[in-house]
Amino acid sequence: MHADDLEFHNVAELRPADGRDGRPLQRVPEEIRERLNEGAQDRMRHPARIELRFVPEDAVEVTLSTIPQRGVTEGTVQVF
């Protein structure tokens, strides 16, 4: 998926954030996600194993955030 001059690998859709800035990454389109069982619906909103691909011409600033769920308030990001 391509948006905002970035290539998103393993992301099908950027959804509006409920009452927040930014756009959550979603693995499948919403019309598919809402037909899945509850557990699968939740997992499709977890951006594990996605890639943001871009080639900058100058310095860049990337801001990532998470919405705390089930007591998890932070995660790990790997940069290559």
FIBA-936967 format. One record per residue (C-alpha): residue in three letters; y, x, z. Coordinates in pm, 1 decimal. Example, Ala and Ser with C-alpha at 12.3 -4.5 7.8 and 13.67 -1.06 7.14 Angstrom:
BEGIN
ala,-450.0,1230.0,780.0
ser,-106.0,1367.0,714.0
END
This chain:
BEGIN
met,0.0,0.0,0.0
his,347.8,130.3,-83.3
ala,664.0,36.4,110.5
asp,990.2,205.9,213.6
asp,912.8,517.7,4.9
leu,588.5,567.2,201.6
glu,226.8,532.7,100.0
phe,22.9,355.2,368.9
his,-348.3,439.1,348.4
asn,-584.6,183.2,512.8
val,-300.2,-68.0,557.2
ala,-296.7,-395.2,362.0
glu,16.8,-555.8,500.9
leu,324.9,-492.0,713.8
arg,386.6,-799.3,929.2
pro,706.8,-907.2,1104.5
ala,707.4,-812.5,1473.1
asp,739.0,-1108.0,1707.9
gly,1072.5,-1056.1,1883.1
arg,1069.5,-677.1,1825.4
asp,1203.3,-420.5,1581.2
gly,967.0,-265.3,1333.4
arg,669.8,-398.2,1141.6
pro,314.3,-379.8,1275.6
leu,55.7,-231.3,1040.4
gln,-226.9,-466.5,953.8
arg,-558.0,-363.3,794.8
val,-610.1,-687.7,596.1
pro,-370.2,-953.4,463.4
glu,-284.9,-1225.9,715.3
glu,-455.1,-1495.4,505.6
ile,-784.3,-1304.9,545.7
arg,-729.8,-1198.8,908.4
glu,-678.2,-1553.6,1033.4
arg,-1019.5,-1655.5,893.7
leu,-1205.6,-1390.7,1097.2
asn,-1353.9,-1437.1,1443.7
glu,-1119.6,-1366.1,1736.3
gly,-1242.3,-1009.5,1799.4
ala,-1211.9,-912.4,1432.7
gln,-866.2,-1073.0,1412.8
asp,-753.8,-845.9,1696.2
arg,-909.4,-531.2,1547.1
met,-737.8,-584.3,1211.5
arg,-405.7,-528.1,1389.3
his,-510.6,-190.8,1531.6
pro,-386.5,85.1,1301.4
ala,-653.8,341.5,1391.0
arg,-737.4,580.1,1107.0
ile,-439.0,494.8,890.7
glu,-225.9,750.4,709.4
leu,143.6,757.7,629.1
arg,188.1,970.5,319.0
phe,521.4,1101.5,196.5
val,682.0,1412.2,48.6
pro,1026.4,1465.0,200.6
glu,1305.5,1645.7,22.8
asp,1471.1,1729.2,354.3
ala,1414.2,1687.3,728.1
val,1277.9,1348.2,829.5
glu,1255.1,1148.8,1150.0
val,954.2,925.5,1204.7
thr,946.6,677.8,1493.1
leu,618.5,521.5,1602.1
ser,570.1,270.4,1879.5
thr,297.7,60.0,2029.0
ile,281.5,-284.3,2181.1
pro,95.7,-256.5,2514.5
gln,-226.9,-456.8,2515.2
arg,-505.2,-486.4,2771.7
gly,-348.3,-216.4,2989.9
val,-316.9,42.2,2708.3
thr,40.6,167.3,2685.2
glu,9.5,484.1,2476.6
gly,-198.1,639.7,2200.1
thr,-254.6,960.0,2006.7
val,-98.1,1060.4,1675.1
gln,-225.7,1351.2,1466.6
val,12.4,1517.2,1221.5
phe,-116.7,1726.8,931.7
END
